[in-house]
Amino acid sequence: MAALGKLVRLGFSICRNNRLLFNKSPSRRGIASCIDPSYGLTDEQKEFQKVAFDFAANEMAPHMAEWDQEEIFPVETMRKAAQLGFGGIYVQPDVGGSGLSRLDTSVIFEALSTGCVSTTAYISIHNMCAWMIDTFGNNEQREKYCPDLCSMEKFASYCLTEPGSGSDAASLLTTAQLKGDHYILNGSKAFISGGGDTDVYVVMCRTGQKGPKGISCLVVEKGAPGLSFGKKEKKVGWNSQPTRAMIFEDCAVPVTNRLGEEGQGFNIAMRGLNGGRINIASCSLGAAHASIQLARDHLLVRKQFGTTLSNNQFLQFKLAEMATKLVASRLLVREAATALQENRADAVFLCSMAKLFATEECFNLCNQALQMHGGYGYLKDYAVQQFVRDIRVHQILEGTNEVMRMIISRNLLTES
């Protein structure tokens, strides 16, 4: 990870202050030892975690509210993140990636999310797409797309969901008919993060029979004839990344843009999502971590009944429970990331468990942190409400948590 390593060697460090209001983020300097996310990490991991925390505090947190309220896609900030190696974290170095592990990636996304969940979540999707091209593409495809994706000169979007196929992804209807040296695409995709603003679209489409074996994966470039986009959706959260539908009307895509073989697309999509589930769970960890710190800081200064709220034993116990659930979530996510990196037999189930447990627990933690703020927590001047809004969707995307329960229970009930 050359760019990041250079910054570490130069002693890259930016001061962070304790912060309560929206334009400021909680301080890593004031992290209580019981929730310190650096425990258990190697010295190298602690270094790039520190770089990510610094970047979150100085380049993201001060703009988090503005990006949300003005619905700004912060392209230049993300390109600065890419200069640190965050554009292709687990992409191979020969095409510009950082070549880090899934655990390293989780550590980075957790840290970045303390500055802006929405922006970090998009960066995680972009990384997933870059990895899919790096892993399943041939050398020509890897060399064509990955360097620009890793530098974030170009941005990528993942395109699986359709208006009629969400959780039942294998029933997708977008077709790709082979005509000469091109596929002709017809159909539509829904809820595409970055849609219309990004440059490279990793699209799952039907080239054959019904079901998963008839799905292939194509890389579609912005500006392809027959490709258009719907209106930008108005969302509860995730407002620093645009979301649009994609429409294919006789959209011609070269055969050379197919990743892997025909019929391999569903497997490619699911392989990508295994990592995507770890990534989005890691973003939830960052939001919960920041929210607990904000709640703690609020309890230390807010007075009611003649004393600070920190002296209320009920709130003390509630804060202790929150810290415990955060650490439990983090341990599960990191174990799942390690399993995925090692290609262990339990990787798929652990990824599902981590996504299910961490996204639900972390949302509850953010919501409880808002409650501890009282009426202030409901004001947009305070960051905690945006953490609540931004991570609510994590229980829906990258496979709904109901699908995660299906994956886990199916394994329990079918294996003897």
C-alpha positions as CSV (number, residue, x, y, z in Angstrom):
1,M,0.0,0.0,0.0
2,A,2.5,2.5,-1.2
3,A,0.6,5.8,-0.8
4,L,-0.5,4.9,2.7
5,G,2.9,3.6,3.7
6,K,4.5,6.8,2.6
7,L,2.1,8.8,4.7
8,V,2.7,6.6,7.7
9,R,6.5,7.0,7.3
10,L,6.1,10.7,7.2
11,G,4.3,10.6,10.5
12,F,0.9,11.6,9.0
13,S,-1.1,12.8,11.9
14,I,-3.8,15.4,12.3
15,C,-5.1,16.6,15.6
16,R,-8.6,15.7,16.6
17,N,-10.7,17.4,19.2
18,N,-13.6,16.2,21.3
19,R,-16.7,17.3,19.4
20,L,-20.4,17.3,20.1
21,L,-22.2,19.2,17.3
22,F,-22.8,18.0,13.8
23,N,-19.9,19.8,12.1
24,K,-17.5,18.0,14.4
25,S,-16.9,14.3,15.1
26,P,-16.1,12.4,18.3
27,S,-12.5,12.3,19.1
28,R,-10.4,9.1,18.8
29,R,-8.0,10.7,21.4
30,G,-10.8,10.3,24.0
31,I,-11.7,6.7,23.2
32,A,-12.5,4.7,26.3
33,S,-10.2,1.7,26.5
34,C,-13.1,-0.8,26.7
35,I,-14.2,0.1,23.2
36,D,-10.9,0.9,21.6
37,P,-11.0,-0.5,18.1
38,S,-7.2,-0.9,17.9
39,Y,-7.1,-3.7,20.4
40,G,-6.0,-7.0,18.8
41,L,-4.5,-5.3,15.7
42,T,-0.9,-5.5,14.5
43,D,1.3,-2.5,14.5
44,E,0.8,-2.1,10.7
45,Q,-3.0,-2.3,11.1
46,K,-2.9,0.3,13.8
47,E,-1.0,2.7,11.6
48,F,-3.4,2.6,8.7
49,Q,-6.4,2.6,11.1
50,K,-4.9,5.9,12.5
51,V,-4.6,7.3,9.0
52,A,-8.3,6.4,8.3
53,F,-9.4,8.0,11.6
54,D,-7.5,11.1,10.8
55,F,-8.9,11.3,7.3
56,A,-12.4,10.8,8.7
57,A,-12.1,13.5,11.3
58,N,-10.5,16.1,9.0
59,E,-11.8,15.5,5.5
60,M,-15.2,13.9,6.1
61,A,-16.7,14.8,9.5
62,P,-16.6,18.6,8.9
63,H,-18.7,18.1,5.7
64,M,-20.9,15.3,6.8
65,A,-24.0,17.5,7.4
66,E,-23.5,19.6,4.2
67,W,-23.2,16.5,2.1
68,D,-26.3,15.1,3.6
69,Q,-28.5,18.2,3.4
70,E,-27.3,19.3,0.0
71,E,-27.1,15.8,-1.4
72,I,-23.5,16.3,-2.5
73,F,-21.5,13.4,-4.0
74,P,-18.0,14.3,-2.6
75,V,-15.9,13.2,-5.6
76,E,-12.8,15.1,-4.7
77,T,-12.8,14.0,-1.1
78,M,-13.0,10.4,-2.3
79,R,-10.1,10.9,-4.6
80,K,-8.1,12.1,-1.7
81,A,-9.1,8.9,0.1
82,A,-7.9,7.0,-3.0
83,Q,-4.5,8.7,-2.7
84,L,-4.2,6.9,0.7
85,G,-4.9,3.6,-1.0
86,F,-8.6,3.4,-0.1
87,G,-9.9,3.2,-3.7
88,G,-8.9,-0.5,-4.1
89,I,-8.1,-1.7,-0.7
90,Y,-8.3,-5.5,-1.4
91,V,-7.4,-5.2,-5.1
92,Q,-4.1,-6.7,-6.2
93,P,-1.1,-4.2,-6.4
94,D,-0.2,-5.0,-10.0
95,V,-3.3,-3.0,-11.1
96,G,-3.0,-0.2,-8.6
97,G,-4.7,-1.8,-5.6
98,S,-3.4,-1.9,-2.0
99,G,-3.5,-5.7,-1.7
100,L,-4.7,-5.7,1.9
101,S,-6.8,-8.3,3.6
102,R,-10.5,-8.4,4.4
103,L,-9.7,-7.8,8.0
104,D,-7.6,-4.7,7.1
105,T,-10.5,-3.5,5.0
106,S,-13.0,-3.8,7.8
107,V,-10.7,-1.8,10.1
108,I,-10.4,0.9,7.5
109,F,-14.1,1.1,6.8
110,E,-15.0,1.2,10.5
111,A,-12.7,4.1,11.0
112,L,-13.8,6.1,7.9
113,S,-17.5,5.7,8.9
114,T,-16.9,7.7,12.0
115,G,-16.6,10.7,9.7
116,C,-19.4,9.9,7.3
117,V,-21.3,6.6,7.0
118,S,-22.9,7.4,3.7
119,T,-19.7,8.3,1.9
120,T,-17.8,5.4,3.3
121,A,-20.6,3.0,2.3
122,Y,-20.3,4.1,-1.3
123,I,-16.5,3.7,-1.1
124,S,-17.1,0.1,0.1
125,I,-19.4,-0.6,-2.9
126,H,-16.8,0.9,-5.2
127,N,-14.2,-1.3,-3.7
128,M,-16.4,-4.4,-4.1
129,C,-16.8,-3.6,-7.8
130,A,-13.1,-3.1,-8.3
131,W,-12.4,-6.4,-6.6
132,M,-14.9,-8.2,-8.8
133,I,-13.2,-7.0,-11.9
134,D,-9.8,-7.7,-10.5
135,T,-10.8,-11.3,-9.4
136,F,-13.0,-12.4,-12.3
137,G,-11.7,-10.3,-15.2
138,N,-9.0,-11.3,-17.6
139,N,-5.7,-9.4,-17.7
140,E,-7.0,-7.0,-20.4
141,Q,-10.1,-6.2,-18.3
142,R,-8.1,-5.8,-15.1
143,E,-5.6,-3.4,-16.8
144,K,-8.3,-1.4,-18.5
145,Y,-10.5,-0.8,-15.5
146,C,-8.7,-1.4,-12.2
147,P,-6.1,1.4,-12.2
148,D,-8.7,4.1,-12.8
149,L,-11.0,2.6,-10.2
150,C,-8.2,2.3,-7.6
151,S,-7.3,6.0,-8.1
152,M,-11.0,6.9,-8.2
153,E,-10.4,8.8,-11.4
154,K,-13.4,6.6,-12.3
155,F,-16.2,5.4,-10.0
156,A,-18.1,2.1,-10.1
157,S,-21.6,0.9,-9.2
158,Y,-22.9,-2.6,-8.5
159,C,-26.1,-3.5,-10.4
160,L,-28.1,-6.5,-9.3
161,T,-31.4,-5.4,-7.9
162,E,-34.4,-4.8,-10.2
163,P,-37.9,-3.4,-9.6
164,G,-39.3,-7.0,-9.5
165,S,-36.3,-8.8,-8.0
166,G,-34.8,-7.8,-4.7
167,S,-34.2,-10.6,-2.3
168,D,-35.1,-13.1,-5.1
169,A,-32.1,-11.9,-7.1
170,A,-32.0,-15.1,-9.3
171,S,-35.3,-14.1,-10.9
172,L,-33.9,-11.0,-12.5
173,L,-35.3,-10.1,-15.9
174,T,-32.8,-7.8,-17.6
175,T,-31.8,-9.7,-20.7
176,A,-28.5,-9.6,-22.7
177,Q,-29.0,-11.1,-26.2
178,L,-25.8,-12.0,-28.1
179,K,-25.7,-10.4,-31.5
180,G,-22.3,-10.7,-33.2
181,D,-19.6,-9.3,-31.0
182,H,-22.0,-7.4,-28.7
183,Y,-24.7,-8.1,-26.1
184,I,-27.9,-6.2,-26.5
185,L,-29.3,-5.4,-23.1
186,N,-33.0,-4.6,-22.3
187,G,-34.5,-4.2,-18.9
188,S,-33.9,-2.0,-15.8
189,K,-32.1,-2.0,-12.4
190,A,-33.3,-0.3,-9.2
191,F,-31.6,1.4,-6.3
192,I,-28.2,1.8,-7.9
193,S,-25.8,3.6,-5.6
194,G,-23.9,6.2,-7.6
195,G,-26.2,5.6,-10.6
196,G,-25.9,8.3,-13.2
197,D,-22.8,9.9,-11.6
198,T,-20.5,6.9,-11.8
199,D,-18.5,5.6,-14.8
200,V,-18.4,1.8,-14.6
201,Y,-21.4,-0.5,-13.9
202,V,-21.0,-4.1,-13.0
203,V,-24.3,-5.5,-14.3
204,M,-25.9,-8.9,-13.7
205,C,-28.1,-9.8,-16.6
206,R,-29.8,-12.9,-18.1
207,T,-28.0,-14.5,-21.1
208,G,-29.6,-17.9,-20.7
209,Q,-32.1,-20.0,-18.9
210,K,-34.2,-19.0,-15.9
211,G,-32.6,-19.1,-12.5
212,P,-29.1,-18.4,-11.3
213,K,-27.3,-20.5,-14.0
214,G,-28.7,-18.2,-16.8
215,I,-27.1,-15.0,-15.3
216,S,-23.9,-13.4,-16.6
217,C,-21.9,-10.4,-15.5
218,L,-21.1,-7.5,-17.9
219,V,-19.2,-4.3,-17.3
220,V,-21.2,-1.4,-18.8
221,E,-19.6,2.0,-19.3
222,K,-21.4,5.2,-18.8
223,G,-22.4,6.7,-22.2
224,A,-23.1,3.3,-23.7
225,P,-25.8,3.6,-26.4
226,G,-29.2,2.7,-25.0
227,L,-28.2,3.3,-21.4
228,S,-30.2,5.9,-19.4
229,F,-31.0,6.7,-15.8
230,G,-34.1,7.5,-13.8
231,K,-34.6,10.5,-11.4
232,K,-32.4,10.8,-8.3
233,E,-34.2,9.2,-5.5
234,K,-35.0,11.1,-2.3
235,K,-33.8,9.0,0.6
236,V,-34.0,9.0,4.4
237,G,-30.2,8.6,4.6
238,W,-27.2,7.9,2.4
239,N,-27.7,11.3,0.9
240,S,-24.0,11.9,-0.1
241,Q,-24.4,9.2,-2.8
242,P,-27.0,9.5,-5.5
243,T,-29.3,6.6,-6.1
244,R,-31.1,6.1,-9.5
245,A,-32.7,3.4,-11.6
246,M,-30.8,2.2,-14.7
247,I,-32.7,1.7,-18.0
248,F,-31.4,-0.5,-20.8
249,E,-33.1,0.0,-24.2
250,D,-31.2,-2.0,-26.8
251,C,-28.0,-1.1,-25.0
252,A,-25.0,-2.5,-26.9
253,V,-22.1,-3.8,-24.8
254,P,-19.1,-5.5,-26.3
255,V,-18.7,-9.3,-25.6
256,T,-15.2,-8.4,-24.4
257,N,-16.8,-6.7,-21.4
258,R,-18.1,-9.9,-19.9
259,L,-16.5,-11.0,-16.7
260,G,-15.9,-14.7,-16.6
261,E,-18.0,-17.1,-18.6
262,E,-21.7,-17.0,-19.5
263,G,-23.7,-18.3,-16.6
264,Q,-21.1,-17.4,-14.0
265,G,-22.7,-14.1,-13.2
266,F,-24.8,-15.1,-10.2
267,N,-21.8,-16.7,-8.5
268,I,-19.7,-13.6,-9.2
269,A,-22.5,-11.5,-7.7
270,M,-22.7,-13.6,-4.5
271,R,-19.0,-13.7,-4.1
272,G,-18.9,-10.0,-4.2
273,L,-21.8,-9.7,-1.7
274,N,-20.0,-11.9,0.8
275,G,-17.4,-9.2,1.1
276,G,-20.0,-6.5,0.7
277,R,-21.7,-7.8,3.9
278,I,-18.5,-7.5,5.9
279,N,-18.0,-4.0,4.5
280,I,-21.4,-2.7,5.3
281,A,-21.3,-4.3,8.8
282,S,-18.0,-2.5,9.3
283,C,-19.6,0.8,8.3
284,S,-22.2,0.1,11.0
285,L,-19.5,-0.4,13.6
286,G,-18.1,3.0,12.8
287,A,-21.5,4.7,13.2
288,A,-22.1,2.9,16.5
289,H,-18.6,3.7,17.8
290,A,-19.0,7.4,17.0
291,S,-22.6,7.5,18.5
292,I,-21.5,5.9,21.8
293,Q,-18.7,8.5,22.1
294,L,-21.2,11.3,21.4
295,A,-23.6,9.9,23.9
296,R,-20.9,9.6,26.5
297,D,-19.7,13.2,25.9
298,H,-23.3,14.4,26.2
299,L,-23.9,12.6,29.5
300,L,-20.8,14.2,30.9
301,V,-22.0,17.7,30.3
302,R,-25.8,17.6,30.3
303,K,-27.3,18.4,33.7
304,Q,-30.7,17.4,35.0
305,F,-32.0,17.3,38.6
306,G,-28.9,19.2,39.8
307,T,-26.2,16.8,38.4
308,T,-24.8,15.5,35.1
309,L,-26.6,12.6,33.4
310,S,-23.4,10.6,33.8
311,N,-24.2,10.2,37.5
312,N,-27.5,8.5,36.7
313,Q,-27.0,4.8,37.3
314,F,-29.6,3.7,34.8
315,L,-27.7,5.6,32.0
316,Q,-24.4,4.3,33.3
317,F,-25.7,0.7,33.0
318,K,-27.2,1.5,29.6
319,L,-23.9,2.9,28.3
320,A,-22.1,-0.2,29.6
321,E,-24.5,-2.5,27.7
322,M,-24.0,-0.4,24.5
323,A,-20.2,-0.7,24.8
324,T,-20.5,-4.5,25.3
325,K,-22.7,-4.9,22.2
326,L,-20.4,-2.8,20.1
327,V,-17.4,-4.9,21.0
328,A,-19.3,-8.1,20.5
329,S,-20.4,-6.9,17.0
330,R,-16.8,-5.9,16.2
331,L,-15.4,-9.3,17.2
332,L,-18.0,-11.1,15.0
333,V,-17.3,-8.9,12.0
334,R,-13.6,-9.3,12.3
335,E,-13.9,-13.1,12.7
336,A,-16.0,-13.2,9.6
337,A,-13.5,-11.1,7.7
338,T,-10.7,-13.4,8.6
339,A,-12.8,-16.5,7.6
340,L,-13.5,-14.9,4.2
341,Q,-9.9,-14.0,3.7
342,E,-8.9,-17.6,4.5
343,N,-11.7,-19.0,2.3
344,R,-12.9,-21.1,5.2
345,A,-15.9,-23.4,4.9
346,D,-17.8,-21.3,7.4
347,A,-17.1,-18.0,5.7
348,V,-20.5,-17.5,4.0
349,F,-22.4,-18.2,7.2
350,L,-20.2,-16.0,9.3
351,C,-20.5,-13.2,6.8
352,S,-24.3,-13.6,7.0
353,M,-24.2,-13.7,10.8
354,A,-21.9,-10.7,11.0
355,K,-24.1,-8.6,8.7
356,L,-27.3,-9.6,10.5
357,F,-25.9,-9.1,14.1
358,A,-23.8,-6.0,13.5
359,T,-26.3,-4.0,11.4
360,E,-29.1,-4.6,13.8
361,E,-27.2,-4.1,17.0
362,C,-25.4,-1.0,15.7
363,F,-28.6,0.6,14.6
364,N,-30.0,0.0,18.0
365,L,-26.9,1.5,19.6
366,C,-27.2,4.6,17.5
367,N,-30.9,4.9,18.3
368,Q,-30.2,4.6,22.0
369,A,-27.4,7.2,21.7
370,L,-30.0,9.5,20.1
371,Q,-32.4,8.8,23.0
372,M,-29.7,9.7,25.5
373,H,-29.4,13.1,23.8
374,G,-33.1,13.8,24.5
375,G,-34.6,16.4,22.3
376,Y,-31.2,17.5,21.1
377,G,-30.7,14.2,19.4
378,Y,-33.6,14.9,17.1
379,L,-32.0,18.2,15.9
380,K,-30.0,18.2,12.7
381,D,-27.4,20.2,14.5
382,Y,-26.3,17.0,16.2
383,A,-24.6,14.2,14.3
384,V,-26.2,11.4,16.1
385,Q,-29.4,11.7,14.2
386,Q,-27.6,11.3,10.9
387,F,-25.8,8.2,12.1
388,V,-29.3,6.7,12.9
389,R,-30.6,7.7,9.4
390,D,-27.6,6.5,7.5
391,I,-27.3,3.1,8.9
392,R,-31.0,2.1,8.9
393,V,-30.6,0.9,5.3
394,H,-27.8,-1.4,6.3
395,Q,-30.4,-4.0,7.4
396,I,-31.9,-3.9,3.9
397,L,-29.0,-3.8,1.3
398,E,-26.3,-6.4,0.5
399,G,-29.0,-9.0,1.2
400,T,-31.8,-8.1,3.6
401,N,-31.4,-9.3,7.2
402,E,-34.3,-11.7,6.5
403,V,-32.2,-13.3,3.8
404,M,-29.3,-13.5,6.2
405,R,-31.6,-15.5,8.6
406,M,-32.6,-17.8,5.7
407,I,-28.9,-18.5,4.9
408,I,-28.1,-19.3,8.5
409,S,-31.2,-21.3,9.3
410,R,-30.9,-23.3,6.0
411,N,-27.4,-24.4,7.1
412,L,-28.6,-25.4,10.5
413,L,-31.5,-27.4,9.2
414,T,-30.0,-29.1,6.2
415,E,-26.6,-30.3,7.6
416,S,-26.6,-33.4,9.7
